[in-house]
Amino acid sequence: MSANAKAMLRLSPLLVIYLALIVINPRSDFFGDEGGYVRHAINLTHGYYTPTTDIDLWWGPGYPIILAPFALLKIPWAIAKLLNAFFLFFAVYYFHQTLRLYTNSKYVLHLSYLFGLYLPFLRFISYLLTETFVAFLISALTYHFCKLSQSRTRGTRHEIVAGVCLGYLALTKVLFGYVIVTCLAVAGLVFVFLKRDYVLKKAIVVCCVAFAVCLPYLLYTYSLTSKVFYWGNSGGMQLYWMATPYSDELGDWQFIEQIRANPKLAENHLAFYEKVAKLPSIERDDAFRREAIHNIVTHPLKYFTNWLNNIGRLLFDYPYTYVDQRLRTYYYMIPNMFIVVLGILSIYPAWRRRKVTPKEILALLVFVIIATAGSSLVSAQARQFWVLTPIVDLFIITVLLNSVVVNVPSTELERVPQSRQPIELAARDAVGIPRQAR
């Protein structure tokens, strides 16, 4: 049996758990964004994504494309939900295989199980929502980019797969479209003006492939809106709530039902909502954005405090406006507390051993920082952070494990026998041993 097959077999109990969680939680009604994804999937079966008379680009097409075959064949949506079990299982499998690139630790399997039982993953596994699929895409992107960066050959297959995963990630969560362009700009500037690094070169290629994957959708949105690089019409409302100037509001998204039900929200926002509701969707998005920018310019300190609240929601699902304390907060707070604390504690050893910390992991960490920073600028929720944990967890584990197996005295780098070959090569590079002498 191959090593890959053995890894799948050892991880297979997780797949059983995921399938069981979906089966024991049957629901016929749609929750949150589920109805929107299903509606767009049905549209695709009729040959279009959004009606031209009432443009709806609230969500990217990535996930509706996955659901379209179920709509076309009229397969029950309860069956479609089973896909989440396989998406999450293969996310864990990719995570396990990525860890194996950097360590022979006997704890790799245990760490993979710990990753696979991360509570926020399990929360949305029985919903037709994008988060489980996004976690799979990020895990796959991480593995193929790391595999590509470790290879001194061209690695075209890994370039293409990593680029397709990144591009489809942007089609699923449109925020990542802006992340791709930002990463491409940062990597390009560093490569041209600071250091012509091999990993940076690979990152640029992957970003270019990803942008090529997104180009047909951007051409489609241009044909509908006459706007260049237009990803969707939900950003204006997200920014509007993030920029709320009212002292009792914390920058979190409020739905129209909540506005009408809460006298304070209705007093502050209902008149504006009713005014912009009469506009076409694209103009409505622009109106929300203009009002948000006005509020940011007029009340910059309030926007900053809303941003701090937003960081709390991203990491710990707290705080929310006019919402009583809930036990659900612990669902995110307890596991994320360990991730945040260990992530902070990993910074110093990663910096001290920066010459032996794999550059591709640092590049992926920059990707996480850019994505998290982008999410923090508009009204965000915890699920926009935890989909990035495959990369964050990889960084923490490799740094802490290598801190144990790699000793770094003040004058030289010394490798102990347990370390993996990538760490050995990096250590020898750091002390200047020629490759011919190896």
C-alpha positions in Angstrom: 0.0 0.0 0.0 1.3 3.4 -0.9 2.1 6.1 1.7 -0.7 8.2 0.4 -3.2 5.4 0.7 -2.0 4.6 4.2 -2.5 8.3 5.2 -6.0 8.2 3.9 -6.8 5.0 5.7 -5.5 6.4 9.0 -7.5 9.5 8.6 -10.7 7.7 7.4 -12.4 7.7 10.9 -12.7 11.5 10.4 -14.7 11.0 7.2 -17.1 8.7 9.1 -17.5 11.4 11.8 -18.2 14.1 9.1 -20.8 12.0 7.3 -22.5 11.1 10.6 -22.7 14.8 11.6 -24.4 15.6 8.3 -26.8 12.7 8.4 -27.9 13.2 12.0 -28.6 16.9 11.3 -31.1 16.9 8.4 -32.8 20.2 7.5 -35.1 21.0 4.7 -35.1 24.8 5.2 -32.3 27.0 4.0 -30.1 29.0 6.4 -28.4 32.3 5.7 -26.7 32.3 2.3 -27.8 28.8 1.4 -30.8 30.0 -0.6 -28.7 32.4 -2.6 -26.2 29.7 -3.6 -29.0 27.4 -4.6 -30.7 30.1 -6.6 -27.6 30.9 -8.6 -27.0 27.2 -9.1 -30.5 26.9 -10.6 -29.7 29.9 -12.8 -26.7 28.2 -14.2 -28.8 25.3 -15.3 -30.8 27.8 -17.4 -27.7 29.2 -19.1 -27.0 32.4 -17.1 -25.6 33.3 -13.7 -27.7 36.5 -12.9 -30.6 38.0 -14.6 -29.6 41.1 -16.6 -32.7 43.0 -15.6 -31.9 42.6 -11.8 -28.2 42.0 -11.5 -27.3 39.9 -8.5 -23.6 39.5 -8.0 -23.8 39.2 -4.2 -21.8 35.9 -4.3 -19.1 34.6 -6.5 -19.9 31.8 -8.9 -17.5 29.2 -7.5 -19.8 27.4 -5.1 -23.0 27.6 -7.3 -20.9 25.9 -10.1 -20.4 23.0 -7.6 -24.1 22.8 -6.8 -25.3 23.2 -10.4 -25.1 19.4 -11.3 -27.4 18.7 -8.3 -29.9 21.3 -9.5 -29.7 20.0 -13.1 -30.3 16.4 -12.1 -32.8 17.4 -9.4 -30.7 15.5 -6.7 -32.0 16.4 -3.2 -29.9 19.1 -1.5 -29.4 16.7 1.5 -27.2 14.6 -0.8 -25.3 17.7 -1.9 -24.5 18.4 1.7 -22.5 15.2 1.9 -19.9 16.8 -0.3 -18.9 18.8 2.7 -17.7 15.6 4.4 -15.4 14.9 1.5 -14.2 18.5 1.2 -13.2 18.6 4.8 -11.7 15.1 4.8 -9.4 16.0 1.9 -8.6 19.3 3.5 -7.3 17.3 6.5 -5.5 14.9 4.1 -3.8 17.7 2.4 -2.8 19.2 5.8 -1.3 15.9 6.8 0.7 15.6 3.6 1.9 19.2 4.0 3.2 18.5 7.5 5.0 15.4 6.2 7.0 17.7 3.9 8.7 19.3 6.9 8.8 16.8 9.7 9.0 13.1 10.6 7.5 13.6 14.0 5.4 10.8 15.3 2.8 13.4 16.3 1.8 14.3 12.7 -1.2 12.0 12.7 -2.3 13.3 16.1 -1.9 16.9 14.9 -3.9 16.1 11.7 -6.8 14.7 13.8 -6.7 17.8 16.0 -6.9 20.0 12.9 -9.7 17.9 11.5 -11.8 18.2 14.7 -11.4 22.0 14.9 -14.9 23.0 16.2 -15.6 25.8 13.7 -15.1 23.3 10.9 -17.8 21.1 12.3 -20.2 23.9 12.9 -21.0 24.5 9.2 -20.4 21.0 7.8 -24.1 20.3 7.4 -24.9 23.6 5.6 -24.8 24.5 1.9 -22.3 27.2 2.7 -18.8 27.9 1.2 -16.6 27.7 4.3 -15.9 23.9 4.2 -15.1 24.1 0.5 -12.9 27.1 1.0 -11.0 25.3 3.8 -10.3 22.5 1.2 -9.1 24.9 -1.4 -6.7 26.6 1.0 -5.4 23.3 2.2 -4.8 22.2 -1.4 -3.2 25.5 -2.3 -0.9 25.2 0.7 0.3 21.7 -0.2 0.9 22.3 -3.9 2.6 25.6 -3.2 4.9 24.1 -0.6 5.6 21.1 -2.9 6.3 23.5 -5.8 8.7 25.6 -3.7 10.7 22.6 -2.5 11.3 21.5 -6.1 14.2 23.0 -8.0 12.6 21.9 -11.3 9.9 23.9 -13.0 7.1 21.9 -11.3 4.5 22.9 -13.8 1.8 20.6 -12.4 2.0 22.1 -9.0 2.1 25.6 -10.4 -1.1 25.0 -12.3 -2.9 23.2 -9.5 -1.9 25.8 -6.9 -2.9 28.6 -9.3 -6.3 27.0 -10.1 -7.0 26.5 -6.3 -6.2 30.1 -5.6 -8.2 31.4 -8.6 -11.2 29.2 -7.7 -10.9 30.5 -4.1 -11.4 34.0 -5.4 -14.4 32.9 -7.5 -15.9 31.4 -4.3 -14.9 34.2 -1.8 -14.5 37.3 -3.9 -12.3 39.0 -1.2 -9.5 36.8 -2.4 -9.6 38.4 -5.8 -8.2 41.5 -4.2 -5.8 39.4 -2.2 -4.4 37.9 -5.4 -3.7 41.3 -6.9 -2.2 42.5 -3.6 0.0 39.4 -3.3 1.1 39.8 -6.9 2.0 43.4 -6.4 3.9 42.7 -3.2 5.8 39.7 -4.6 6.6 41.5 -7.8 8.0 44.6 -6.1 10.1 42.5 -3.7 11.4 40.3 -6.5 12.3 43.3 -8.7 13.7 45.7 -6.1 15.0 43.6 -3.2 15.6 40.0 -3.8 15.2 37.7 -6.8 14.1 34.8 -4.7 13.1 31.4 -6.1 10.0 31.2 -3.9 8.9 34.7 -4.9 9.2 33.7 -8.5 6.9 30.7 -7.9 4.4 32.9 -6.0 4.2 35.3 -8.9 3.6 32.5 -11.4 0.8 31.0 -9.1 -0.9 34.4 -8.8 -0.8 34.9 -12.6 -2.4 31.5 -13.1 -5.0 32.4 -10.5 -5.8 35.6 -12.2 -6.2 33.8 -15.5 -8.7 31.5 -13.9 -10.7 34.5 -12.7 -10.5 36.5 -16.0 -13.7 35.0 -17.6 -15.8 36.0 -14.6 -14.3 39.5 -14.6 -15.1 39.8 -18.3 -18.6 38.7 -17.5 -19.1 41.2 -14.7 -17.7 43.9 -17.0 -20.3 43.0 -19.7 -23.0 43.5 -17.1 -21.8 46.6 -15.2 -19.2 48.3 -17.5 -16.9 48.3 -14.5 -13.4 47.0 -14.7 -12.3 44.5 -12.0 -15.8 44.3 -10.6 -16.2 41.2 -8.3 -19.6 41.7 -6.6 -22.1 44.1 -5.2 -21.9 43.2 -1.5 -18.9 45.3 -0.5 -20.7 48.6 -0.2 -23.1 47.3 2.5 -20.2 45.6 4.4 -18.3 48.8 4.5 -21.4 50.8 5.4 -21.9 48.7 8.6 -18.2 48.8 9.4 -18.3 52.6 9.2 -21.4 53.1 11.4 -20.8 56.3 13.4 -23.3 55.5 16.2 -21.8 54.8 19.6 -24.0 51.8 20.5 -23.1 50.0 17.3 -20.0 47.9 16.9 -19.5 47.6 13.2 -21.2 44.2 12.6 -23.6 43.5 9.8 -27.3 44.1 10.4 -30.0 42.6 8.2 -33.1 44.5 7.2 -35.3 42.4 9.5 -33.0 43.3 12.5 -33.2 47.0 11.6 -37.0 46.9 11.5 -37.2 44.9 14.8 -34.8 47.1 16.8 -36.0 50.7 17.4 -32.5 52.1 17.7 -31.3 50.5 14.5 -34.5 51.7 12.8 -34.0 55.2 14.0 -30.4 55.3 12.7 -30.7 53.4 9.4 -34.2 52.5 8.2 -34.7 55.8 6.3 -31.4 55.4 4.4 -32.1 51.7 3.7 -35.6 52.5 2.3 -34.1 55.3 0.1 -31.4 53.1 -1.5 -33.7 50.1 -1.8 -35.3 51.8 -4.7 -32.0 51.9 -6.7 -30.7 49.1 -9.0 -28.3 46.7 -7.2 -25.1 48.2 -8.6 -26.1 51.7 -7.9 -27.3 50.6 -4.4 -23.9 49.2 -3.7 -22.3 52.5 -4.8 -24.6 54.4 -2.5 -23.7 52.3 0.5 -20.0 52.8 -0.3 -20.3 56.6 -0.6 -22.2 56.8 2.7 -19.6 54.6 4.3 -16.7 56.7 3.1 -18.4 59.8 4.3 -18.8 58.3 7.8 -15.2 57.2 7.8 -13.9 60.6 6.9 -16.3 62.3 9.4 -15.8 59.8 12.2 -12.3 58.2 11.8 -11.9 57.3 15.5 -15.3 55.5 15.5 -14.2 53.5 12.4 -11.0 52.6 14.3 -12.9 51.3 17.3 -15.2 49.4 14.9 -12.1 47.9 13.4 -10.9 46.7 16.8 -14.3 45.2 17.4 -14.0 43.5 13.9 -10.7 41.9 14.9 -12.4 40.4 17.9 -15.2 39.0 15.7 -12.7 37.6 13.3 -10.7 35.8 16.0 -13.3 35.1 18.7 -16.8 35.8 17.3 -17.2 38.7 19.7 -18.6 41.4 20.2 -22.0 42.0 18.4 -24.4 44.9 18.5 -27.5 44.6 20.7 -26.9 40.9 21.2 -26.9 39.1 24.6 -23.9 37.0 25.6 -24.2 33.5 24.1 -22.5 30.2 24.8 -21.8 30.0 21.1 -18.9 32.4 21.6 -17.0 29.7 23.4 -17.3 27.6 20.3 -14.8 29.9 18.6 -13.1 31.5 21.5 -11.7 28.3 23.1 -10.0 26.8 20.1 -9.0 30.1 18.6 -7.4 31.2 21.8 -4.9 28.4 21.4 -4.3 29.3 17.8 -3.8 33.0 18.5 -1.6 32.5 21.6 0.6 29.8 19.9 0.8 32.0 16.8 2.1 34.9 18.7 4.6 32.7 20.6 5.8 31.3 17.3 6.9 34.7 16.0 10.1 34.9 18.0 11.5 31.4 17.2 10.5 31.9 13.5 12.4 35.2 13.5 15.4 33.8 15.3 15.5 30.8 12.9 14.4 32.8 9.9 17.2 31.3 7.8 15.9 27.8 8.4 12.2 28.6 8.5 10.9 27.5 5.0 10.4 30.5 2.9 7.3 29.1 1.3 5.6 29.0 4.7 6.5 32.6 5.3 5.1 33.5 1.9 1.8 31.8 2.8 1.8 33.6 6.1 2.0 36.9 4.2 -1.0 35.7 2.2 -2.9 35.1 5.5 -1.9 38.5 6.8 -3.1 40.2 3.6 -6.4 38.3 3.6 -7.1 38.9 7.3 -6.2 42.6 6.9 -8.6 42.9 4.0 -11.4 41.1 5.9 -10.9 43.4 8.9 -11.6 46.6 6.9 -15.2 45.6 6.3 -17.8 44.0 8.5 -16.5 40.5 9.1 -17.4 37.3 10.9 -15.3 34.5 12.5 -15.7 32.2 9.6 -13.6 34.6 7.5 -10.6 33.8 9.7 -11.0 30.1 10.5 -10.9 29.1 6.8 -7.3 30.4 6.9 -6.3 28.1 9.8 -4.7 25.5 7.5 -1.9 27.9 6.9 -1.7 29.4 10.4 -1.6 25.9 11.9 1.1 24.8 9.5 3.2 27.8 10.5 2.8 27.2 14.2 3.5 23.4 14.0 6.6 23.7 11.8 8.1 26.5 13.8 7.5 24.8 17.1 8.6 21.3 16.0 11.7 22.7 14.3 12.5 24.8 17.4 12.9 21.4 19.1 14.9 19.6 16.4 17.0 22.4 15.2 19.5 24.0 17.6 20.6 27.6 16.7 23.6 28.8 18.7 24.6 32.4 18.5 27.5 31.7 16.1 26.3 28.9 13.8 23.4 26.7 12.8 23.6 23.1 14.0 21.3 20.4 12.8 20.4 17.4 14.9 19.8 14.0 13.2 16.0 14.0 13.5 15.4 17.0 11.2 14.0 16.6 7.7 16.0 17.2 4.5 14.4 20.6 3.7 15.5 21.9 7.1 19.0 20.4 6.5 19.4 22.1 3.1 18.2 25.4 4.5 20.6 25.2 7.5 23.5 24.5 5.2 22.5 27.4 2.9 22.5 29.6 5.9 26.1 28.8 6.9 27.4 29.0 3.3 28.2 25.3 2.6 28.4 25.0 -1.2 25.8 22.6 -2.7 28.6 20.8 -4.5 30.1 19.8 -1.1 26.9 18.1 0.0 
